[in-house]
Structures are given as structure tokens and as C-alpha cells.
Amino acid sequence: MAERSDMSRGAGPEGQAFARGHLARVIGALWRLSLAEAVAYRVSMLMWMLTTTFPLVSLALWAGLAEGGPIGDYARADFVGYFVAAFLVRQVTASWVVWELESQIRSGDLSTLLMRPVHPLLHHGMQNLAALPVRVGLAAPIGVVVLVLAGGIELGGAGALLVAPAALVLAWLITFNVQVCIGCLAFWLTASSSLFEVWIGLYLVLSGAALPTSLYPPGLAEVVRVLPFHAALGFPVELIIGRVHGPEIARGLALQALWLVGFSALSRALWRRGVRVYGAVGA
Amino acid sequence: MSTVVCVEGLSKRFTVPRREAGLRAALRALVRRETREVEAVRELSFSLAPGERVGFLGPNGAGKTTTLKMLAGLLVPSAGEVKVAGHTPSERRPEFLRRVSLVMGQKRQLSWDLPALDTFELNRVVYEIDAATFRRRLDELATLLEVGEVMRRPVRQLSLGERMKCELVAALLHAPQVLFLDEPTIGLDVAMQLGVREFIRRYNVEHGATVLLTSHYMEDVAALCPRILVIDEGRLRFDGSIEALRREIRPLRRVSVRADALPPEAELAAIGRVVEKEGGRLVLDVEPGRVPSAVQTLVALPGAQDLAVHDAPLEEVMRALFGRAEEARG
């Protein structure tokens, strides 16, 4: 055979460099394939995106309530900025791996991914990420229209905006890993996505999608703001619109990292155990 | 003899939920979930040499697909040992996955809304196939399977047969050393079945790959596999050639003839067992040693024509084998 054999690569530094190079090429190839798929699915993606416009509904509600004066430290314009940012953050940190995993485990379609020498979760991760340009392309005009109608947005300072990409990446990774954890339950349960509905219910209330978490009553707000829901949405939103500063930013990033470590360890353990009980139904 | 697949005492048990029909049973299952153990594969042992083409036969639920999935690393065995190309499949190491391929008639690896060519390109990178080798193999496979244009159309627009051919290309681009085929011709028309069958044979001969195949179509197995493994209720019932199986289960040869006038039943009984006697057509099952004399007698019939001697059809052999196993179980 013309290909280099695995044996010839060895486990030394050269072998590791080759493995890294190969991984980068696989990621690139998965990205290209997934982007082509996302373009092919653009209409269904738009439809799905319209079902995640909850922050815009919240915007209409809270902006209306704030007509008579600020609520807490949020004036009408603050609500507009907050919820438009929340809408866009939700778009860029979206994942749907829970449904994909559940359906593939139940139908046995996971088998074809398991037969490739590439981790199936890398495949799913790239599928989610490659849809990003399409999602942003579809979501950005909606955000811009809302902002123009509502009169603009106040962004955070340069420092906050510099770390915002890191916060967004961490938020996506938390969302992805939570979904992998729940999706993996399909190895044992018949309908793990029903459990995800519970997660989504809590997420809508506790993440900041329904109202900024800082507006919760004192005591409760402190608790809500350390939960993973806030780390996945509220924190990056507040960072972008300049609602957190200095040590609060460091604390928010640390909490995100902590939740990510926890969920990724759990997802790895569930995946490893799940694959061992996988029934691979169907021929 | 060197082996590429070695299976020793392989078993697989599944725990499956069990409940009666009806609302009462459904409510009871909420409180107390009953399960039972199903032994899908029991202490299976066999080995395959490099380059062998082996058919895996058995009735529905015999454990064929479960075994294939354990060999491919999709299922973890409950007991026993499996080595494929020197690896333990359930560890699913990349070096193992690069050496094998599993084609399932009802599962697809091709991206549904994109041309198959896009998935081939992904596999080129995943399996680290250099560009020149990829082009050569793709040309070769596309020519053999006649999918030159087909692979440029979105997969969702392809017929079942075209899709299966593209699945085969995707599964073989990395030139696997061991090829597992689970019902590769299911749902295909006869012409397409023949095409896929011929392709598998050529691939095996030209690449020296080991092929293990399950199929409901006995013709697939009879035409492709010099050796068959027959399993029933998870146990190995037979391992050998189709001829050996026939000799063991249905040694009688089937002799058929057309004639203007047929001898009476009593006379025919002396030649062999009458299977069919209708109009001028006669079919007899004859002991192998008595075939020459039977042919002599039948060819001498008035207006004798279309005399033919066949082996018993494989379907009948299998029915007889499983019927025998049923009887043994009482």
C-alpha cells in the first residue's frame, strides 16, 4: 500500500507531530464537509433559529415594562442591548448534538461514525461549529434590524471585548459538553432528549435569557450567577455589553472554566461507558 | 496457517426489557421493570485466513450480525476472545479501524444532502491516503462499480443500488485488509445484486482482502464464498464448504427430465425419490452413486429432453439443517 503505515510513525516527537498534523487535516476536512451540509440545510437552519428567539420575546416584554422607568439598574435601552446580545450569543453558542446523539444511538446510525478512526464527538463538534458562519449570517441581520429600531447598543470596554471571544468559546464548549452528557444517556435510556427539555426549561429561567440574572432578588442572584446556565449565556452577554468589570471578569471566566472541566470530565466518562453498552441496533 | 480473524469462545448476552401487552402490564412495568437475558452468541470459535471469502449463514436472530459487530468492534463481547488483524476490536484503536471496513446494507456513512464524492474526500483525509493513490483507487472503484457520474449527485437523489455502490466505494477507499459485509445486496434488483457480488469477488482477488459476508440471498453466498459458517441460536452448526454441507445434509442429487411418457410411480421408486411429476416433467432425488444409471434410464424415455443433474438448492439444504436442529431440540 502506498500510505505510510502506523508502525512507521512511531510514538516519538516525530510521530506526535505527525498525529497533530493529521488531526488538523481531519478537522479541516470535517469543517469543509460540515459547512457544505450547513449550506444545504440553510432553510431548516433558519426555521430552527426562529425557534430560539426567546431573548427577543423577553426584549419586547422588559423594554415595555421599562418604559415607565428603569428596573433595577436596567433602563429601556439597556434591556435592548442586553437581549439583542443574548440573542446573538445564543446563536453563536448553539449546539444540537443532544438530538443527533440520541437519534444515532437509538437507531444504530452511530455505528458508521464509530467505524471511522476519528472520534465521533469531533465529527459532531465540527458539524456544530461549521454551521456557525451560516447561523451568524442569518442571525446578524435580525440583530441589526432590532438594534436600528431600538436605537443602538452600548458595548463593553476594550478589555472586556478582548476576552469576549474566549468567553464565547467557553460558553459553546459548556453547552456542547452538557448536551453530550445528556445525549449519552441514550445509551441507557430510551428518550434522553426529554431530560434535555428539563435542562432547557431551567436554562431559559436561570441563564439570563428571560431576564438579566442580576435582577434576581439579592441572595438568589448570587446563587444563580454561579450556575452553569449563567456561564453559558448570561456572563458572555454581560461581558459584551460592559456589565462586568475587572475581578468580575476573571471570576466569570474561572467559573466557566470550572464548569467546562466538570462537564467535559462527565461527558468523557459517560461516552466511554456508553460505547461499551452500545447495542448497535440495525443491520 | 496464519489467521487474520481469530475467534475463541465468543459470547454475547443482552439484557432486554420484557412485559406483557396491555395497560395493566404497562403500569406494572412503571414500578417493576422486568428484564430477561438473551444469549445472542454462545461460545463461538473459528478463524479466517488472509484472503478468504467466507459466508455467514443462519436464520433471523441466529447471531450473525451480532457476531459481525463484535468483530468490527461495535459491540463488546460478554465472554471470549476476538483478534482481527492482530487487534482486539472492542478497543477500537485507530490502527485497527484503518485495517477493517464494515458495510451494512441499511446504514449509510455518506452525507445525505451532498454528493458521495464529498464523503470520499473526507475519508481520503481521515485514512491518510495520498492524493495519487486516492485518485487511482477512486478511478478503479468508480469504473468497476460504474458510479462515475452517480457519485457527483447528492446522495438523497440516488437509487438504493446506486447508493449501495457508493457506500462500497467509501468503505474500500482505504483498502481494508478485512471487509465485513452485512446484507450488502439487501433490497437490490437482480442485476444490481450480480454487479455488487462480482465486484466483491474482484476486490477480494485483487487486494487479497479477507471477506466475511452475511446475506439473506443464498445465491450471494453460494456464488461468492468457498467456505461457509452456519450459526443457529448463537451456536456454530457448520464450518466448511457448501459442497461438504450438501454432502452432509442433502447428499441426494436432483435429476430432472421432460419426456412424452413417464414410467409408473413403482418403477420410478427404484431410481430415486419423486419430488415432482406433472405433465411430461419429472424431478427425482437420486443417491449420488446411482446417478449414472438413473440418467441412462431417463434418457431412454420416449421423447426425453432437457435432462439435467443439480445439487440440492442451498435454501433446501439450510432448511433441512435447521429442521434437523429443531428436531434435536425437541
Interface residues (C-beta under 8 A of the other chain):
Chain A: M1 A2 E3 R4 D6 H22 R25 V26 G28 A29 L30 R32 L33 A36 E37 A40 Y41 G108 D109 S111 T112 L113 L114 M115 R116 P117 V118 V275 R276 V277 Y278 G279 A280 G282 A283
Chain B: F14 T65 K69 A72 G73 L74 L75 V76 S90 R92 P94 E95 L97 R98 V100 S101 L102 M104 G105 Q106 K107 R108 Q109 S111 D113 L114 D118 T119 E121 L122 N123 R124 V125 V126 Y127 E128 I129 D130 A132 T133 P154 H174 A175 D182 E183 I186
